[in-house]
Amino acid sequence: MKAQSLEAYNTPYALRSVPVPTLNSSSQHSVLIKVDAASYCHTDAVLAAGQLPPFPPSFPHIGCHEFAGTVISTSPGSSLRAGDRIGVPGRALNACGTCFECAAGPTADDPDADEPGYSVSCLHAGNNGISAPGGFAEYAVVDERQVAPLPEGMGAVDAAVLMCAGVTIYAALKRCRLAPGQRVGILGCGGGLGHLGLQFAVAMGLRVLGVDNADGPLQLAREVVQGRERARIVDARIEDAADVVTQVGQEDSKLEKGEKGLDAVIILPESQKAFDYGMALLKNHGRCVVVSFPEKGFHVSAWDLVFRDISVIGSLVGSNKTLREMLQFSAKYGVRAHIRTFPLSKLNELVNEYHKGQGGKLVIDMSLQDEDC
């Protein structure tokens, strides 16, 4: 089969012919799929640059942890069948089923967790595209417990981007714990996660404020929310957070400083300025959900935590239960990413486009040939 692999940090991908992988004989959950679409994620760029130290890959390494495909064969007893169309998030490949994460199940703090026996936070699991081969290949071996069936009518290209970007921003919105009518801010609203988050938030009945600071992403964000009364896009280069809070307070007829602002914000960029802007948008007792993970971290004001009672929490991805819910939600409300597609042979061109920062998502469509581009 053909596969694109990294052979060292900070080098282009290399297109190689490699053996088709075989089912994991030690796992009753092993599934071989034909990859139909593979989406490029920010974490792919971080890994390729050698900035993901907890998960050093073994070179050569086949990346991509958000992809979709068709089942070819399974281990005995699997609930999946050849021909099933599935989406694959990279996390929790071969989860152990017995560590405290796998054994926990739903709790009051995490009601969306999977039932005991499997967890995306398994201490001993691998990750397709990070510690194990991923979707930048014609075939891949996955764990049936991590995958989700695709809704009727949803194509592989649309589904692939939802396997990380989609479930991550959907789960982050749920962790904001907001009711319809409350306000949420999405920092980095024109990026891959951000423009999906705008759509999810509006469909959830939230009033959403999208913030970005580059022309391409801002244009995409405005297109996504055009005609939506509950959504507003802010250019952080020309509007101060304090001015935005004042405007929001006037709209909500709030008089006191601490009660003006947003109920929650989600931080997507790896930028201290974006983090500070988001914190400044929050009303007292607001919630800041951090999705990004800059190498040097964020500086957090103790004043915000103590005197304003701001909660700061992290959010990585959602459970398999949340993944399936998100897919059905996307199908019901027509949530779709802005996507540009490339054939497998042009993965390096895709990466070059990614670094231009124009927003949306970039996807390898396995049905494309070079002449289709």
C-alpha positions as CSV (number, residue, x, y, z in Angstrom):
1,M,0.0,0.0,0.0
2,K,1.0,3.7,-0.3
3,A,1.7,5.7,2.8
4,Q,3.1,9.1,3.7
5,S,5.6,8.9,6.6
6,L,7.8,11.2,8.6
7,E,11.3,10.0,8.7
8,A,12.7,12.7,11.0
9,Y,11.5,15.9,12.7
10,N,11.2,19.0,10.6
11,T,11.3,17.2,7.3
12,P,8.8,16.7,4.5
13,Y,6.6,13.5,4.4
14,A,7.9,10.7,2.2
15,L,5.6,8.7,0.0
16,R,6.5,5.0,0.3
17,S,5.2,1.6,-0.5
18,V,4.8,-0.4,2.7
19,P,3.1,-3.6,3.7
20,V,-0.7,-3.6,4.4
21,P,-1.0,-3.8,8.2
22,T,-2.4,-6.9,9.8
23,L,-5.0,-7.3,12.6
24,N,-3.6,-7.2,16.1
25,S,-3.7,-10.9,17.2
26,S,-3.5,-10.0,20.9
27,S,-6.7,-7.8,20.7
28,Q,-10.3,-9.0,20.2
29,H,-11.1,-5.4,19.1
30,S,-8.7,-5.1,16.2
31,V,-10.2,-3.8,12.9
32,L,-8.6,-3.3,9.5
33,I,-10.0,-0.5,7.4
34,K,-9.5,1.0,4.0
35,V,-8.8,4.7,4.7
36,D,-11.2,6.9,2.6
37,A,-10.2,10.4,4.0
38,A,-7.6,11.6,6.4
39,S,-7.6,15.1,7.9
40,Y,-4.6,17.2,8.9
41,C,-4.7,18.5,12.5
42,H,-2.6,21.1,14.4
43,T,-1.2,18.2,16.5
44,D,0.2,16.7,13.3
45,A,2.2,19.9,12.8
46,V,3.3,19.9,16.5
47,L,4.4,16.3,16.3
48,A,6.3,16.9,13.0
49,A,8.2,19.8,14.6
50,G,9.3,17.6,17.6
51,Q,7.2,19.7,20.1
52,L,5.1,16.8,21.5
53,P,7.7,15.4,23.9
54,P,5.4,13.0,25.9
55,F,4.7,11.1,22.7
56,P,7.9,10.6,20.7
57,P,7.1,8.6,17.5
58,S,9.2,5.8,16.1
59,F,10.5,6.8,12.7
60,P,9.4,6.3,10.0
61,H,6.0,7.4,11.3
62,I,2.6,7.4,9.6
63,G,0.7,10.4,11.0
64,C,-3.0,11.5,11.1
65,H,-5.3,10.9,14.0
66,E,-8.6,12.0,12.5
67,F,-9.7,9.9,9.6
68,A,-12.6,7.8,8.2
69,G,-12.8,4.6,6.2
70,T,-14.5,1.4,5.4
71,V,-14.1,-1.8,7.4
72,I,-12.3,-4.6,5.5
73,S,-11.9,-7.3,8.2
74,T,-12.3,-7.6,12.0
75,S,-11.3,-9.8,14.9
76,P,-13.7,-12.7,15.7
77,G,-16.7,-11.5,17.7
78,S,-16.6,-7.9,16.5
79,S,-19.8,-6.0,16.2
80,L,-18.5,-4.4,13.0
81,R,-18.9,-5.9,9.6
82,A,-17.0,-5.6,6.3
83,G,-18.3,-2.6,4.4
84,D,-19.3,-0.6,7.5
85,R,-18.4,3.1,7.2
86,I,-16.7,4.5,10.3
87,G,-14.9,7.5,11.6
88,V,-11.7,7.0,13.6
89,P,-10.4,9.4,16.3
90,G,-6.8,8.5,17.1
91,R,-7.0,8.3,20.8
92,A,-7.4,5.2,23.0
93,L,-6.1,2.6,20.6
94,N,-6.0,-0.7,22.4
95,A,-7.2,0.7,25.8
96,C,-6.4,-1.6,28.6
97,G,-9.9,-1.6,30.1
98,T,-8.7,-2.0,33.7
99,C,-6.8,1.2,34.8
100,F,-8.6,3.7,36.9
101,E,-9.5,5.8,33.9
102,C,-11.0,2.8,32.1
103,A,-12.8,1.7,35.3
104,A,-14.3,5.0,36.2
105,G,-17.3,5.3,34.0
106,P,-19.7,8.4,34.1
107,T,-19.5,10.7,37.2
108,A,-21.2,13.8,38.4
109,D,-18.2,15.8,37.0
110,D,-18.1,13.9,33.8
111,P,-21.5,12.5,32.9
112,D,-20.5,12.0,29.3
113,A,-17.8,9.5,30.0
114,D,-18.0,6.0,28.5
115,E,-19.2,3.0,30.6
116,P,-16.5,1.2,32.6
117,G,-14.2,-0.9,30.5
118,Y,-13.0,1.7,28.0
119,S,-11.8,5.3,28.2
120,V,-10.2,7.8,25.8
121,S,-8.0,8.7,28.8
122,C,-6.7,5.2,29.3
123,L,-3.2,5.3,30.8
124,H,-1.8,2.5,28.7
125,A,-3.5,3.1,25.3
126,G,-1.7,4.0,22.1
127,N,-2.8,6.7,19.6
128,N,-3.3,6.3,15.9
129,G,-1.1,8.9,14.2
130,I,0.9,9.7,17.3
131,S,2.3,6.6,18.9
132,A,1.0,4.2,16.3
133,P,0.4,4.4,12.5
134,G,-2.4,6.7,11.5
135,G,-4.5,7.6,8.5
136,F,-2.0,9.0,6.0
137,A,-2.0,5.5,4.4
138,E,-4.3,3.4,2.2
139,Y,-5.1,1.0,5.1
140,A,-4.9,1.2,8.9
141,V,-5.6,-1.0,11.9
142,V,-7.9,0.6,14.6
143,D,-9.7,-0.4,17.8
144,E,-13.5,-1.0,17.3
145,R,-14.2,0.6,20.7
146,Q,-12.7,4.0,19.5
147,V,-14.6,4.3,16.3
148,A,-18.1,5.6,15.4
149,P,-20.5,4.7,12.6
150,L,-21.1,7.4,10.1
151,P,-24.6,8.9,9.8
152,E,-26.5,8.1,6.6
153,G,-25.5,10.6,3.9
154,M,-22.3,11.8,5.6
155,G,-19.3,11.4,3.4
156,A,-15.8,10.3,4.6
157,V,-14.2,13.7,3.9
158,D,-16.8,15.5,6.0
159,A,-16.6,12.9,8.8
160,A,-12.8,12.8,9.0
161,V,-12.5,16.4,10.2
162,L,-15.0,15.7,13.0
163,M,-12.9,12.9,14.4
164,C,-10.6,15.3,16.3
165,A,-11.5,18.9,15.5
166,G,-15.3,18.2,15.7
167,V,-15.4,16.1,18.8
168,T,-12.8,18.4,20.6
169,I,-14.7,21.6,20.1
170,Y,-18.1,20.0,20.7
171,A,-16.8,18.5,24.0
172,A,-15.2,21.9,25.0
173,L,-18.6,23.6,24.4
174,K,-20.3,21.0,26.7
175,R,-17.7,21.6,29.3
176,C,-18.7,25.3,29.4
177,R,-21.9,24.0,31.0
178,L,-24.1,26.7,29.5
179,A,-27.8,26.8,29.0
180,P,-29.5,28.1,25.8
181,G,-29.3,31.9,25.7
182,Q,-26.1,32.2,27.6
183,R,-23.0,33.7,26.0
184,V,-19.8,31.9,24.9
185,G,-16.7,33.3,23.2
186,I,-14.5,31.3,20.8
187,L,-11.0,32.6,20.5
188,G,-9.6,31.4,17.2
189,C,-13.0,31.2,15.6
190,G,-11.8,31.0,12.0
191,G,-9.6,28.0,12.4
192,G,-10.4,24.3,12.0
193,L,-12.0,23.9,15.4
194,G,-13.2,27.4,15.7
195,H,-15.5,27.6,12.6
196,L,-17.0,24.3,13.6
197,G,-17.5,25.6,17.1
198,L,-19.4,28.6,15.8
199,Q,-21.9,26.3,14.1
200,F,-22.2,24.0,17.1
201,A,-22.7,26.9,19.5
202,V,-25.5,28.5,17.4
203,A,-27.2,25.1,17.0
204,M,-27.1,24.6,20.8
205,G,-29.0,27.9,21.2
206,L,-26.0,29.8,22.6
207,R,-25.2,33.4,21.9
208,V,-21.7,33.2,20.4
209,L,-18.9,35.7,20.0
210,G,-16.1,34.6,17.7
211,V,-12.7,36.3,17.9
212,D,-9.8,36.1,15.5
213,N,-7.0,38.4,14.3
214,A,-6.2,37.4,10.7
215,D,-8.0,38.3,7.5
216,G,-8.5,34.8,6.1
217,P,-9.9,33.2,9.3
218,L,-12.1,36.2,10.0
219,Q,-13.6,36.1,6.5
220,L,-14.4,32.4,6.9
221,A,-15.9,32.9,10.4
222,R,-18.2,35.7,9.0
223,E,-19.3,33.4,6.2
224,V,-20.1,30.7,8.6
225,V,-22.4,32.8,10.8
226,Q,-23.8,35.0,8.1
227,G,-27.5,35.6,8.8
228,R,-27.3,34.1,12.3
229,E,-28.7,36.5,14.8
230,R,-27.0,34.9,17.8
231,A,-23.5,35.2,16.4
232,R,-21.1,38.0,16.2
233,I,-17.5,38.1,14.9
234,V,-14.8,40.3,16.4
235,D,-11.5,41.4,14.9
236,A,-9.2,41.5,18.0
237,R,-6.8,43.8,16.1
238,I,-9.3,46.7,16.2
239,E,-11.7,45.9,19.0
240,D,-10.5,45.8,22.6
241,A,-12.0,43.2,25.0
242,A,-13.1,46.0,27.3
243,D,-15.1,47.6,24.6
244,V,-16.7,44.3,23.6
245,V,-17.7,43.7,27.3
246,T,-19.3,47.2,27.5
247,Q,-21.3,46.5,24.3
248,V,-22.4,43.1,25.7
249,G,-23.4,44.7,29.0
250,Q,-25.6,47.2,27.2
251,E,-27.3,44.5,25.2
252,D,-28.0,42.5,28.3
253,S,-29.0,45.6,30.4
254,K,-26.3,44.9,32.9
255,L,-25.0,47.9,35.0
256,E,-22.3,46.5,37.3
257,K,-18.8,45.8,35.9
258,G,-18.6,42.3,37.2
259,E,-21.9,41.1,35.6
260,K,-21.0,42.3,32.1
261,G,-19.4,40.0,29.7
262,L,-19.5,36.4,28.6
263,D,-20.4,33.3,30.6
264,A,-17.6,31.2,29.1
265,V,-14.8,31.3,26.6
266,I,-12.9,28.6,24.7
267,I,-9.2,29.3,24.0
268,L,-8.0,27.7,20.8
269,P,-4.9,29.6,19.7
270,E,-1.5,29.0,21.3
271,S,-1.2,32.7,22.1
272,Q,-0.9,34.5,25.5
273,K,-2.6,37.5,23.9
274,A,-5.6,35.3,22.9
275,F,-5.7,33.9,26.4
276,D,-5.7,37.3,28.0
277,Y,-8.3,38.6,25.6
278,G,-10.5,35.7,26.4
279,M,-10.2,36.1,30.1
280,A,-11.0,39.8,29.8
281,L,-14.2,38.9,28.0
282,L,-15.5,36.9,31.0
283,K,-18.0,38.1,33.6
284,N,-17.3,37.3,37.2
285,H,-17.7,33.6,37.9
286,G,-17.2,32.8,34.3
287,R,-15.5,29.7,32.9
288,C,-12.4,29.6,30.7
289,V,-12.0,26.3,28.8
290,V,-8.4,25.8,27.4
291,V,-8.0,23.5,24.4
292,S,-4.6,24.7,23.1
293,F,-1.3,23.6,24.7
294,P,1.6,26.0,23.8
295,E,5.0,24.7,24.6
296,K,5.7,27.3,27.3
297,G,2.1,27.3,28.7
298,F,0.0,30.3,29.7
299,H,0.4,32.9,32.4
300,V,-2.8,33.0,34.5
301,S,-3.7,36.1,36.6
302,A,-4.3,35.1,40.2
303,W,-6.5,38.2,40.4
304,D,-8.9,36.6,37.9
305,L,-9.0,33.3,39.8
306,V,-9.4,34.8,43.3
307,F,-11.1,38.1,43.0
308,R,-13.3,37.4,40.0
309,D,-13.8,33.7,40.7
310,I,-12.9,32.6,37.2
311,S,-12.6,28.9,36.6
312,V,-9.9,27.6,34.2
313,I,-10.2,24.0,33.0
314,G,-8.6,22.0,30.2
315,S,-10.4,20.0,27.6
316,L,-8.8,17.5,25.2
317,V,-11.3,15.3,23.4
318,G,-14.6,13.7,24.1
319,S,-15.6,10.1,25.0
320,N,-16.8,7.7,22.3
321,K,-20.3,8.5,23.6
322,T,-19.7,12.2,23.0
323,L,-18.2,11.4,19.6
324,R,-21.4,9.5,18.5
325,E,-23.6,12.3,19.9
326,M,-21.6,14.9,18.0
327,L,-21.9,13.0,14.7
328,Q,-25.7,12.8,15.0
329,F,-25.8,16.5,16.1
330,S,-23.8,17.4,13.0
331,A,-26.0,15.5,10.7
332,K,-29.2,16.9,12.2
333,Y,-28.1,20.6,12.1
334,G,-26.0,20.5,9.0
335,V,-22.7,21.3,10.7
336,R,-19.9,21.0,8.1
337,A,-16.4,22.2,7.9
338,H,-14.9,24.4,5.2
339,I,-12.7,21.9,3.5
340,R,-10.0,21.8,0.8
341,T,-9.0,18.3,-0.4
342,F,-5.7,16.9,-1.7
343,P,-4.6,13.4,-3.0
344,L,-2.3,11.4,-0.8
345,S,0.6,12.1,-3.0
346,K,0.3,15.8,-2.3
347,L,0.4,15.8,1.5
348,N,3.4,18.1,1.6
349,E,1.5,20.7,-0.5
350,L,-1.4,20.4,2.0
351,V,1.1,21.0,4.9
352,N,2.4,24.1,3.1
353,E,-1.2,25.4,2.8
354,Y,-1.8,24.7,6.5
355,H,1.1,26.9,7.5
356,K,-0.4,29.8,5.6
357,G,-3.1,30.0,8.3
358,Q,-6.1,30.6,6.1
359,G,-8.6,28.7,8.3
360,G,-10.8,25.8,7.7
361,K,-9.7,22.2,7.3
362,L,-7.4,20.4,4.9
363,V,-8.1,16.8,4.1
364,I,-6.5,13.9,2.1
365,D,-9.2,12.4,-0.1
366,M,-8.1,8.9,-1.1
367,S,-10.4,8.9,-4.1
368,L,-8.4,11.8,-5.7
369,Q,-5.6,11.3,-8.2
370,D,-3.0,13.9,-9.0
371,E,-4.8,14.9,-12.2
372,D,-7.9,15.8,-10.1
373,C,-6.2,18.8,-8.6
